[in-house]
C-alpha cells in the first residue's frame, strides 16, 4: 500500500474573510496542501502559528494590529523553520524588498493568486524563492541602480580559503577529508564551516551546496 504523502500545513492570515475563503478554496483543492488555521490580523497569526505549528504561513501585507510584515519578522525570529509567503494587492517595490528583509521567501499578488499561489507554496517548501515577473525586474533595477550610484557590491563575501572549503563541502567531502587535502586540522575546517554558515546566514550543508552552485563554485 503506498503511503499518502504528508500535506503542507498552512496558516492563512488576511483581514478579509472573503479573501481567506477564496484562497482557502484554491489551497485545499490541492492534494499536497491544507489550511490548518486562519487569522484576521498579524497578532492573531503569531498566536495561531505558536498553537498550530504550521509548515507555511501566508500573510496579507496590510492587516490591523500587526501588519503582515511585522508578523513575518516576529515569526522568523520565533520559528526560523517556518516558511513565509506574503500575499498582497500591491505591486510595490518597497513592500517587495521589505517582505524579503522580513524573512518571506515569496511575494504573491492577489490579482493572480489563482495562478501563482500554489506554485509559490511548493517553491517555499522546497526552500526556493518565488518572485512574480515584476519583482524580478525590480531586483535587477535595484542592483543596477546601486552599481550606477557607486555603492559597493562586494565581489565575494568570502575569503579565498573559505571559498575553497565551501567548494569541497559542497562536493560532499567530510571535514576529515578536507583537512587532509588542505593540510590543516579538522578543527580548523569545522571553524571555517561554522563561519561560512554564520556569514552567509545559512543553516546546513544542503544550503551551503545551493549557495556554491549559485556562486558558480560547482556545477549543479
N, C-alpha and C positions, 0 to 999 in steps of 0.2 A: 504494500500500500504506500503510495507516495505521500510524503509529509507536506501538509499545507505550509507554504512559506509564511513567515511572520509578517504581519502587516505593520507598516509605519504608523505609529500612533501620533496623531496631530492635535495640537491645541490651536484653536482658531479665535482670534480676537479682533472684533470690529464693533463700533458702537451702533451700527445699524443692523437690526435683527434681519431685515430683508436681505441685506448683502450676505450676512452669515448663512442664511438659508440657501441662497443661490450657490455660494462657494461650497457649502457642505454637500449639496447635491452633486456638484462636479467631482468632489473628492471621494465621497462614499460610493460612487459609481465605479471606482477603480478597484481591482482585486487586491492591490498591494497597499492601499491607503485607507485609513479610517480616522474620522474625527472623534476624539475621546472626551474633549472638553471645549466649551465655548465661554468667551469672556466679552464683556461690553466695554471695558476700558483697560488701560495699561496696568493699573494697580491690581485689578482682578486677574489679569493674565499672569502676573507674577505669583499670586496666591494659587491659581489653578495649576501652574507649572510645578510648584512645590508639592501640591497634593497628588497630582496625577502622573508626574514624571514622564511627560511625552517625549518622543524622539525628535519632534519638529514643531516649532511654533511659527504660525503665520500671523503677522501683526500688521494691522492697519496703521499707517503713519499718524494720521490725525485722530486722536481719541481724547476724551475728557480725563481728568485727574492726572494720569500719566500718559504721554504720547507713546506711540509705538517705538520711537527712537529711544526714549528714556527707559522704557520697559526692556528693550533689546540690550541696552548697556548693562542693566541690572541682572538680566537673565544670563548674559555672557559671563558675568562675574560669579553668579550663584551656581550655574550649571554649565560649565565650559563645554561639556559634551553635547549640549542641546544645539541642534541646527536651527537657524532662524531665517525666515523669509519675510521681506517687507511687501505689503500689498498696498497699493496707493492709486489714487486717481491723478496724481501729479507727475507729469513727465518733466521733472525739475532736477537740474544737475546738482544743485546744492543739497537737496534731500537725498539724492542718489549717493553722493560722497559721504554724507552724514550716516547713511544706512550702512555703508561699508565700514566706516570707522566704529560704528556701534556694535559690530560683530555679526551683521547679517551676511549670508552667503549668496543672497539673491534679491532681486528687486523686480516685482511683477506689477504691471499696470492693470487696474481693474477693467479697463475697457477691452483688454484682450485676455482676461483671466481664463475664459473658457478654452482658449487656445494654448496659453503658456503655463498655466499654474501647475498642471500635473507633471509636465516635464521639469519645471523648476523644483518641485518636491523631490523628484527622483534624483535630480542633479545634486541637490543639497545633501541627500542621504549617501550619495557617492563621494561626498566631500568636494564637490566641484562647484565653482561659482556659476550662477545663472544670470546673464545680462541680456536685456532686450536690446535690439539693434541701436536704438538711440543712446543707450547707456554706453555701448562700445564706442560710439562716435565721441561722446562726452569724455571718456577716458583718454582717447587719443588726442583730442583737442587740449585737454588739461596738460598732458605730457608735453605736447609741442609748445604750449604757452610757457611752461616752465623752462624749456630749453631756450626759447627766444628771450625770456627775461634774464637768462644767465643764472637761474637757480642751479645749485649744484645737484646733479643727479649722479651719484657715485657709480663708477664702472662696476664695482662689486663691493658688497658689504663684508666680504670675507678676505682673509689674508691668503696668500698662495698656499701655505701649509694647510689651512682649513679647507680650501678648495680640494686639495689633494686627498685629504681624509674623507671629505664629503663624497668624492667620486668613488673611492674604494668602498665606503659604507654602502653607497647606492648600488654598487656592483655585487653586493652580497657577501663581502669578506667580513670575517669576525674580527674583533678587536685584537685578538692574538695574532691573526694572520697579518693585519695591517701593521702591528708593531714590528713583526719580523721583516716585512717589506721595507719599512721606512727606518729600520734600525733605531726605534725608540721604545720606551717601556709601554706596557699595556695600560698602565695608569695614565700616562700622557695621552694616549689615544682616547681613553674614556673621558679625560678632561676636555680635550678638543671637541669630542662628540657632544658633551653636555653644553659647551659654549655655543656650538652650532645650533642646537635646539633652542637655546635661550635667545641668541642673536637673531635668528630667523623667525622666532615665535612659533616654532613647530613642536609637535608632540612626540613623534616616534619615527622609527626607521622608514616606514611607508611614506610619511610626509617628506622626509629628507630625500627619498628617492624621487618623488614627484618634483621636488624643487630642483634636484640635479638635472632632471630631464628638461624642465623649463629653462634652466640656466645653460643648457647645451653641453653639460659635462658628460652626459651619457646619452645614448640613443634609446628611445622607447622600445 
